[in-house]
Amino acid sequence: MPFPLSTDLYQLTMAQAYLRSGKGSDRGVFHLFFRRLPFGGGYALAAGLGTVLELLADYHFSEADLAYLGSLRGNDAQPLFSNEFLAALRTLELDVEIAAAPEGSLVFANEPLLRVTGSLWHAQLLETALLNIVGFQTLVATKASRIVQAARGGQVLEFGTRRAHGDAALAASRASYIGGCNATSHVLAGQRYGIPVRGTHAHSWVMAFDSELEAFDAYLAAAPNNAVLLVDTYDTLNGVRNAIKAGEKLRDRGLHLQAIRLDSGDLAWLSIEARKLLDAAGFTDTQIMASNDLDEYLIESLVQQGAAISAWGVGTKLVTAYDEPALGAVYKLAMIQCDGAGYPFVPRIKLSEQAAKLSNPGIQQVRRFSTGDRLVADVIYDEAQGDDSAHWLVDPLDPTRQRVLGSHHTHEDLLIPVWRNGQILHESSDLLQIRSFAQRQLARLDPTVRRLLNPHEYPVGLSRELYAERLRLVHEARNIPRASSKELL
């Protein structure tokens, strides 16, 4: 994506206003999070950090960028941006530190995926890009994970490039692989990220010949090492018979009919009948691949029906996150340090008439507790208050629900430093390693939380001290008499 002008205008107008209002030396702490788990699921998979770091490493405003910004006019026909502000952008070196959940980590509602600390106006400039990258890739990686889970060990191939929203196709391929897909049809994603690429042929290939069998023979002659035949152009089961005839000629040459692909009709029944035909002809190791607007629910149903399908080509409903096409990620200020370093950070909170939209203050960290290799609960705590508070979990929407996490639990903190002083502190792993890490994390999650429908809720809450601080700020903002921490709890 183009960078850094791939942003909302108000990020730039606010940045200029910070400087003009004398807040150029103020520092802030922002957190990127989402409020509700997508797809009615029990978890999400963090993705997009590698793309963020790649773009931050080359963050600068070109002369063409500055010329365009200089051409913009306000409602009085005067320049929207001053020469002083454009000069500040020309020499900008990002003064921010970023801590983040590693890609492939399990993440849950209201937990920070990224924490950005530093110059207030610099952090503001990054908001739109961070939300765009992390929000979208996390959403698609989560969808891919659900689809892979439904396939129960069958291969899942991401076939969504043609249906993706423009340039989002590349990010979707990347995120799908993190989520567990085995390969992609997107050749650029294969080149860029090392994702295995797979493909067959289209109906147009078959239609270009006088007969289906002629088309199959010609294709296998041209591509004997990519022997996957699409059999439903005219009549599916007759297409399977023609694939067998073409496959026999291929077999006579010492080669192998790798798979047939079904793209329409009753996939459960057709796959079972196709399997019978293939096995009877001795093609017991020829796979049956299915496509046709698949998602996790349809795949799960087909598996339960005993469909003889071992590979799934999933496109539209994966790369567009069809049933919930936005994560709803937000980026909120939680602390501010006025007049620069050396002054104390002051907590900030966003109020709302909706309890779910009330933000959390503090320099937030997520402490993840486990017993053996099973994840137990997450506590969001304020590093400024010390980590002793992180062993007591409070549900912010129902503070009567509290839980003590004791010494019999092991724990780890989720956010790790990834960027400081223009340098990457934690090199992103290659996608295969990230994908493997995600699979290991999912295996630590209770199966009841992983299930596709009506999952059990994984416990996530605030530390007692952070909850008390949040409630104190609410009371203060609404002019409610101040209470002690004990009274608040």
Secondary structure, DSSP 8 states (H G I E B T S, - for coil): ---SSSS-HHHHHHHHHHHHTT-TT-EEEEEEEESS-GGG-S-EE---HHHHHHHHTT----HHHHHHHHH-B-TTSSBSS-HHHHHHHHT----EEEEE--TT-EE-TT--SEEEEEEHHHHHHHHHHHHHHHHHHHHHHHHHHHHHHHHTTSEEEE--GGGS-TTHHHHHHHHHHHTT--EES-HHHHHHH---B-----HHHHHTSSSHHHHHHHHHHH-TTS-EEE--SS-HHHHHHHHHHHHHHHHHTT----EEEE-SS-HHHHHHHHHHHHHHTT-TT-EEEE-SS--HHHHHHHHHTT----EEEE-HHHHTTTTS----EEEEEEEEETTSTTS--EE-----SSGGG----SSEEEEEEEETTEEEEEEEEEGGG-GGGGGEEE-TT-TT-EEE--TTSEEEES-EEEEETTEESS----HHHHHHHHHHHHHTS-HHHH-SSS-----EEEEHHHHHHHHHHHHHHTT-----HHHH-
